[in-house]
Amino acid sequence: QKEVEQNSGPLSVPEGAIASLNCTYSDRVSQSFFWYRQYSGKSPELIMSIYSNGDKEDGRFTAQLNKASQYVSLLIRDSQPSDSATYLCAVRGSGTYKYIFGTGTRLKVLA
Amino acid sequence: SAVISQKPSRDICQRGTSLTIQCQVDSQVTMMFWYRQQPGQSLTLIATANQGSEATYESGFVIDKFPISRPNLTFSTLTVSNMSPEDSSIYLCSVFVGGASTEAFFGQGTRLTVV
């Protein structure tokens, strides 16, 4: 059973701090990794995709991938109350279009 | 990205009835997917909707319960048949947009409550 694991949280950080969200996956041949933000009652919104080991930055967001450790993370710098949401990690394996989603980490940014 | 419109946005249905959910995309897309998100849970893939052929269902989901149509490259429907309260979920369509991209974008979802 291919799995994607996330800590459900809530992860509480003060406004302006760095929020660090983590995800591990079981399928070693996974190729593509995605972070989605989901506000309560809304659909998931793609924040970042990452395909190669290392860091990828986009504005306040940085995705980090370590395929050897089967670990992907999302850093949110200068966290804002509007960042409060559930963050879903998704993984796509090799040779498939299917995504496997983690259960999500609920982030609370405290003003 | 693309504009992905789902209808209805929500519905309350009686058990034993069926509901058809529509997904319209503003551009032609090859890959279209249907997901279920049960309360407090993550997303589970129901099926991949293929234009011109039968949908491909994931383990635990069957065509009789979740028939899917994909008449063209911009539209798909998912029917939830013979509903029970356990079918109360958010149903989401998702597409890959743009050539070889495998970044998935989601419609706004259909919140279904079965009573």
Interface residues (C-beta under 8 A of the other chain):
Chain A: S32 F34 G41 K42 S43 P44 E45 L46 S49 L88 A90 R92 Y97 K98 Y99 F101 G102 T103 G104
Chain B: S1 M31 F33 Q41 S42 L43 T44 L45 T48 E58 I90 L92 F96 T102 E103 A104 F105 F106 G107 Q108 G109 R111
